């Protein structure tokens, strides 16, 4: 049986400093269902085949028994229509050695008949002890390709907004392993694990680019926005040894609350040895709620971000009066950020286009607003051994609400080499509503922080 054993050791700040998952064996009944053998049609992108393969894959998922392996064979591309759904899988392996590629035809994409909301590419719920994997040799990976380019861009956003399918979405599930797969060109968020417990993601790649070989984020590339990498909400999550290139949050920890199934807080998560470039290693956005939203005990460590847009990004959003939430015990440690084209460090309100958000134009267009929500309580945020090389703008933004200020914010050895001067000049940071301490070789220190001598 596939068992996850979690060993959690907490550091002096309450953050996660060690996270171990030991994998035992699946129960196998030696039944391997080869998708091509049962009727899957390879290497044909016609709409009729997309629909036929999608129907067959849904039927195959519905027939899986404990111990089964569903095999997508190598050297084959199976085109699909969206709306692949499975519920209640237990002790199953999904082995993707070939390519699963989705149609980009928005006109016929399946939708909810009442709301017209598009169906996800893949949607799984209430699954337990499920492994998503590939067994290809030599570091090769199976591929799930969302054919996202026709869903991207400013014109498409004005037409359809965020009514776009996520590539792989998992809800209310436990004991999951996801490994050795390339998730490519998602129309919307790449991977969402929402309300889950005990998840390991390893040796995965995320790639969402307008131009396949581009190595920077310009206005053209940012047309692939909303292509989040790994978005997770729940408890006991370990993501490690992954490569992410996209044009939204590379990793985003989403909130849980007392109304969630698997935990009342998104907690006990470790993200390490990740190469990422996009809109940040992110907490949020986190908004207050009547059931108290919560994120705590989160660690990012030993990560590298080259030519990224944003770097370290923690963001809150507004809520109703009297609603509450918290972001507590978050640590970023041993992070290298090279040549960030926007903010290397942002701790504060979400920048977005909706009302009451911090304007996307702030602070570069005069009189644009950047209100700071009052409903989120921030406590114990640690940045330790962070190196920023050549940020194109001033190093960052740390904005709390003066009526509910951020507490116990620590910059320990946060070193900026050749900081940009726009827009904050020699202050280097926008900094207010924060009780912070700068120690070690933190240069330059945020101006509102107290300096702790070595």
C-alpha positions as a printed Julia matrix, in Angstrom:
454×3 Matrix{Float64}:
   0.0    0.0     0.0
   1.19   3.47   -0.83
   1.75   5.17    2.51
   2.87   8.7     3.24
   4.78   9.09    6.49
   5.33  12.69    7.45
   8.08  13.85    9.76
   7.76  17.52   10.6
  10.45  19.37   12.55
   9.86  23.03   13.31
  12.53  25.69   13.57
  12.67  28.45   16.13
  10.31  30.64   14.14
   7.72  27.86   13.86
   8.52  27.3    10.18
   9.07  23.96    8.51
  12.73  22.97    8.45
  12.49  19.28    7.55
   9.86  17.4     5.67
  10.22  13.73    4.82
   7.84  11.51    2.91
   8.66   7.81    2.75
   7.0    5.82   -0.02
   6.11   2.18    0.45
   4.67   0.14   -2.4
   1.34   0.25   -4.14
  -0.78  -2.86   -4.12
  -0.72  -4.14   -7.71
  -3.1   -6.62   -9.24
  -0.91  -6.73  -12.37
  -3.69  -5.24  -14.47
  -2.25  -2.71  -16.89
  -4.77  -0.97  -19.11
  -3.03   0.28  -22.25
  -5.11   3.17  -23.57
  -4.26   2.4   -27.18
  -5.06  -1.3   -26.78
  -8.55  -0.56  -25.43
  -9.31   1.7   -28.39
  -7.49   5.02  -27.98
  -6.65   6.57  -31.34
  -3.12   7.95  -31.64
  -1.64  10.72  -33.78
  -4.91  12.12  -35.11
  -5.95  15.65  -34.13
  -9.4   15.73  -35.76
 -12.31  16.85  -33.59
 -14.01  13.48  -33.96
 -10.95  11.76  -32.55
 -10.6   14.32  -29.73
 -14.18  13.59  -28.65
 -13.79   9.82  -29.07
 -10.57   9.69  -27.03
 -12.06  11.89  -24.31
 -15.15   9.66  -24.06
 -13.0    6.52  -23.91
 -10.67   8.01  -21.28
 -13.64   8.95  -19.08
 -15.03   5.43  -19.44
 -11.62   3.95  -18.64
 -11.23   6.04  -15.49
 -14.69   4.93  -14.38
 -13.69   1.29  -14.76
 -10.39   1.39  -12.85
 -10.05  -0.87   -9.82
  -7.68  -0.74   -6.87
  -4.19  -1.72   -8.01
  -4.75  -0.88  -11.67
  -2.3    1.02  -13.86
  -3.59   3.1   -16.75
  -0.83   3.34  -19.35
  -0.54   6.05  -21.99
   2.03   4.3   -24.2
   5.25   5.96  -25.37
   5.82   7.42  -28.82
   2.12   8.17  -29.23
   0.13  11.4   -29.06
  -3.51  11.11  -28.03
  -5.6   14.2   -28.77
  -8.42  14.95  -26.35
 -11.34  17.27  -25.77
 -11.68  18.81  -22.31
 -13.95  17.53  -19.59
 -11.93  14.49  -18.46
 -13.34  13.59  -15.03
 -12.69  10.95  -12.41
 -14.01  10.54   -8.9
 -13.25   8.08   -6.13
 -10.11   6.47   -7.57
  -8.22   4.49   -4.9
  -4.76   2.94   -5.19
  -4.39   3.64   -8.9
  -1.38   4.57  -11.05
  -1.76   6.85  -14.07
   1.38   6.31  -16.14
   1.85   8.84  -18.92
   4.72   7.69  -21.13
   3.3    9.29  -24.28
   1.62  12.63  -24.92
  -1.9   13.71  -24.0
  -2.73  16.82  -25.99
  -5.93  18.85  -25.79
  -7.83  20.48  -28.61
  -7.62  24.28  -28.75
 -11.14  24.61  -30.19
 -12.94  26.98  -27.81
 -16.19  26.88  -29.78
 -17.01  23.26  -28.96
 -15.18  23.0   -25.63
 -17.59  21.43  -23.08
 -19.26  23.83  -20.68
 -21.7   23.8   -17.81
 -25.1   24.32  -19.47
 -26.29  26.67  -16.71
 -23.24  28.87  -16.12
 -21.37  28.38  -19.41
 -18.24  27.85  -17.33
 -15.76  25.72  -19.24
 -14.93  22.26  -17.93
 -11.36  21.63  -16.83
  -9.01  19.61  -19.02
  -8.61  17.07  -16.19
 -10.65  17.16  -12.99
 -10.23  14.62  -10.19
 -12.02  14.59   -6.85
 -12.07  12.39   -3.77
  -9.13  10.32   -4.94
  -6.82   8.52   -2.53
  -3.41   6.85   -2.96
  -3.13   7.87   -6.61
   0.16   8.22   -8.48
   0.61  10.31  -11.63
   3.91   9.27  -13.19
   6.02   8.46  -16.21
   8.52   5.62  -16.55
  10.51   6.94  -19.51
  14.28   6.45  -19.26
  17.05   9.01  -19.38
  15.22  11.85  -17.7
  12.55  12.04  -20.4
   9.05  12.91  -19.29
   5.52  12.14  -20.34
   3.62  15.22  -21.49
   0.23  16.75  -20.86
  -0.18  19.6   -23.36
  -3.03  22.08  -22.99
  -2.54  23.78  -26.39
  -3.03  27.03  -24.5
  -1.85  29.63  -27.01
  -5.28  30.28  -28.52
  -6.7   30.89  -25.02
  -4.03  33.49  -24.19
  -3.59  37.15  -25.01
  -5.2   40.49  -24.24
  -7.89  40.17  -26.89
  -8.92  36.74  -25.63
  -8.92  38.04  -22.06
 -11.3   40.84  -23.02
 -13.56  38.29  -24.72
 -13.57  35.4   -22.24
 -11.88  36.71  -19.1
 -10.77  33.87  -16.85
 -13.31  31.39  -18.21
 -10.52  29.07  -19.3
  -9.78  25.46  -18.34
  -7.12  24.43  -15.85
  -4.88  21.69  -17.15
  -4.94  19.41  -14.09
  -7.24  20.06  -11.13
  -7.58  17.86   -8.04
 -10.08  18.5    -5.25
 -10.68  17.06   -1.76
  -8.15  14.26   -2.1
  -5.38  12.59   -0.1
  -2.09  10.72   -0.44
  -0.97  11.77   -3.9
   2.3   11.48   -5.78
   2.88  13.48   -8.99
   6.2   12.98  -10.76
   8.19  12.92  -14.0
   5.68  14.74  -16.23
   5.91  17.92  -18.3
   2.81  20.1   -17.98
   2.87  22.28  -21.06
   0.98  25.36  -22.28
  -2.03  25.28  -20.0
  -4.92  27.5   -21.11
  -5.26  28.73  -17.51
  -3.77  27.54  -14.19
  -1.52  24.58  -14.85
  -2.0   22.51  -11.68
  -4.45  23.07   -8.83
  -4.55  20.81   -5.78
  -7.4   22.29   -3.76
  -8.29  21.04   -0.27
  -5.85  18.14   -0.24
  -3.74  16.33    2.35
  -0.42  14.54    1.85
   0.86  15.53   -1.57
   4.33  15.12   -3.05
   5.28  16.65   -6.41
   8.76  15.89   -7.71
  10.82  16.0   -10.91
   8.08  17.88  -12.72
   8.35  20.6   -15.37
   5.9   23.4   -16.11
   6.34  25.33  -19.35
   3.99  28.03  -20.68
   5.55  30.37  -23.25
   4.27  32.34  -26.19
   7.61  31.75  -27.94
   9.0   28.29  -27.23
  12.63  29.23  -26.61
  12.29  32.64  -24.97
  14.31  33.23  -21.8
  12.76  36.45  -20.49
   9.37  37.92  -19.6
   8.42  40.83  -21.84
   4.97  42.23  -22.67
   4.55  39.67  -25.41
   5.3   36.75  -23.11
   3.02  38.12  -20.4
   0.09  37.45  -22.71
   0.26  33.95  -21.22
  -0.92  35.33  -17.88
  -2.98  33.22  -15.46
  -0.84  30.19  -16.34
  -0.04  29.52  -12.67
   2.41  26.68  -12.08
   1.55  24.69   -8.94
  -1.34  26.08   -6.85
  -1.95  24.18   -3.61
  -4.31  24.43   -0.65
  -4.4   21.92    2.18
  -1.83  20.34    4.47
   1.38  18.32    4.27
   2.69  19.28    0.84
   6.21  18.69   -0.46
   7.19  20.06   -3.89
  10.82  19.61   -4.85
  13.28  19.34   -7.73
  11.01  20.97  -10.31
  11.45  23.46  -13.15
   8.81  26.12  -13.77
   8.58  28.73  -16.51
   5.27  30.56  -16.82
   3.72  34.0   -16.73
   1.87  34.02  -13.46
   2.55  32.64   -9.98
   5.15  29.87  -10.26
   3.94  28.35   -7.01
   0.97  29.74   -5.1
  -0.13  28.64   -1.66
  -3.89  29.18   -1.49
  -5.97  29.45    1.65
  -7.97  26.94    3.65
 -10.58  27.76    6.3
 -12.87  26.06    8.81
 -15.22  25.29    5.92
 -12.57  23.15    4.16
 -12.55  19.33    4.31
  -8.93  18.29    4.77
  -7.71  21.04    7.09
  -8.76  24.4     8.49
  -5.47  25.95    7.39
  -3.07  25.62    4.49
  -0.12  24.43    6.52
   3.01  22.33    6.73
   4.35  22.83    3.23
   7.92  22.69    1.95
   9.07  23.86   -1.48
  12.74  23.22   -2.24
  15.29  22.93   -5.04
  13.01  24.63   -7.54
  14.12  26.56  -10.6
  11.37  29.06  -11.35
  10.76  32.08  -13.55
   7.44  33.89  -13.66
   5.4   35.96  -11.21
   6.85  34.58   -8.04
   7.18  32.01   -5.32
   3.91  33.1    -3.86
   1.62  33.07   -0.88
  -1.85  34.09   -1.96
  -3.7   35.94   -2.71
  -5.2   35.44    0.75
  -8.45  37.17    1.64
 -10.37  37.23    4.93
 -13.57  35.23    5.37
 -16.3   34.53    7.9
 -14.71  31.1     8.48
 -11.19  32.56    9.02
  -8.84  31.87    6.15
  -5.43  30.62    7.11
  -1.91  29.99    5.79
   0.87  28.98    8.18
   4.09  26.99    8.49
   5.29  27.36    4.91
   8.93  27.15    3.79
  10.58  27.92    0.45
  14.27  27.07    0.38
  17.21  26.42   -1.94
  15.45  27.9    -4.98
  16.75  29.83   -7.98
  14.89  32.38  -10.1
  16.55  33.59  -13.32
  15.14  36.44  -15.41
  11.95  36.26  -13.41
   9.19  38.87  -13.4
   8.52  38.83   -9.66
  10.52  36.95   -7.05
   9.28  36.53   -3.48
   5.59  37.45   -3.52
   3.17  37.41   -0.58
  -0.2   39.03   -1.28
  -3.44  39.72    0.54
  -6.78  40.79   -0.9
  -9.71  42.69    0.58
 -12.78  41.16    2.23
 -15.93  42.08    4.07
 -15.87  43.98    7.39
 -15.47  41.63   10.34
 -14.02  38.79    8.27
 -10.59  37.52    9.29
  -7.58  35.63    8.04
  -3.91  35.05    8.77
  -0.53  34.52    7.13
   1.75  33.14    9.83
   5.19  31.51   10.02
   6.41  31.78    6.44
  10.11  31.37    5.65
  12.09  31.98    2.47
  15.65  30.7     2.83
  18.61  30.39    0.47
  16.9   31.98   -2.52
  18.82  33.4    -5.5
  16.98  35.89   -7.73
  18.81  37.15  -10.82
  17.7   40.03  -13.05
  14.11  40.37  -11.87
  12.27  42.62  -14.3
   9.71  43.8   -11.73
   9.61  43.44   -7.93
  12.13  41.03   -6.41
  10.32  41.18   -3.07
   6.67  42.09   -2.58
   4.94  41.59    0.77
   1.58  43.31    0.87
  -1.65  43.81   -1.08
  -2.28  41.97   -4.32
  -1.66  43.91   -7.49
  -4.62  43.22   -9.77
  -7.22  44.8   -12.02
 -10.26  44.45   -9.76
 -11.77  47.18   -7.6
 -10.05  47.73   -4.22
  -6.89  45.92   -5.34
  -3.54  47.62   -5.51
  -3.45  48.98   -9.03
  -1.24  47.26  -11.59
  -0.1   50.77  -12.53
   1.0   51.68   -9.0
   3.32  53.43   -8.26
   4.33  54.46  -11.77
   1.16  56.33  -12.7
   0.41  59.22  -10.32
  -2.62  58.93   -8.05
  -3.23  55.24   -8.79
  -4.42  53.56   -5.57
  -2.76  50.81   -3.57
  -5.03  50.17   -0.56
  -3.84  47.64    2.03
  -6.52  45.22    3.34
  -7.09  45.27    7.09
  -8.6   41.79    7.49
  -5.42  39.71    7.13
  -3.11  39.38   10.14
   0.55  38.92    9.21
   2.98  37.48   11.76
   6.47  35.98   11.57
   7.64  36.29    7.98
  11.34  35.43    7.62
  13.62  36.08    4.65
  17.03  34.53    5.32
  20.05  34.27    3.03
  18.37  35.9     0.05
  20.52  37.23   -2.82
  19.13  39.62   -5.42
  21.44  40.26   -8.36
  20.75  43.22  -10.6
  17.03  43.82  -10.07
  15.8   46.18  -12.76
  13.59  48.1   -10.27
  14.03  49.03   -6.65
  14.3   45.82   -4.61
  10.81  45.72   -3.23
   7.62  46.59   -1.44
   6.58  45.79    2.15
   3.17  47.32    2.9
   1.05  46.57    5.95
  -2.12  48.18    7.22
  -1.41  50.76    9.93
  -4.46  49.55   11.91
  -3.32  45.91   11.73
   0.42  46.1    11.02
   2.64  43.23   10.0
   4.48  41.81   13.02
   7.82  40.04   13.37
   9.08  40.53    9.85
  12.75  39.53    9.68
  15.28  40.16    6.91
  18.41  38.16    7.78
  21.23  38.38    5.22
  19.03  39.78    2.47
  21.65  41.16    0.12
  20.93  43.21   -3.01
  23.72  43.51   -5.54
  23.36  46.58   -7.81
  19.8   47.49   -6.86
  17.71  49.49   -9.29
  16.75  53.01   -8.25
  13.3   53.25   -9.85
  10.94  54.16   -8.23
  12.18  54.43   -4.63
  15.63  55.91   -5.18
  18.04  55.42   -2.31
  15.22  54.31    0.02
  15.16  51.12   -2.1
  11.9   49.84   -0.6
   8.36  51.09   -0.11
   7.93  50.23    3.55
   5.15  51.1     6.01
   2.73  49.43    8.38
   5.44  46.93    9.37
   7.29  46.01   12.53
  10.46  44.61   11.0
  14.07  43.84   11.87
  17.06  43.77    9.53
  20.05  41.76   10.71
  23.18  40.09    9.41
  24.43  41.36    6.08
  21.12  42.82    4.98
  21.97  45.52    2.46
  20.22  47.81    1.85
  17.77  47.45    4.77
  14.13  48.46    4.3
  13.86  52.01    5.71
  11.09  51.23    8.2
  12.94  48.24    9.72
  14.97  48.4    12.89
  18.6   47.48   12.43
  19.87  44.7    14.69
  23.62  44.86   15.12
  25.7   41.75   14.45
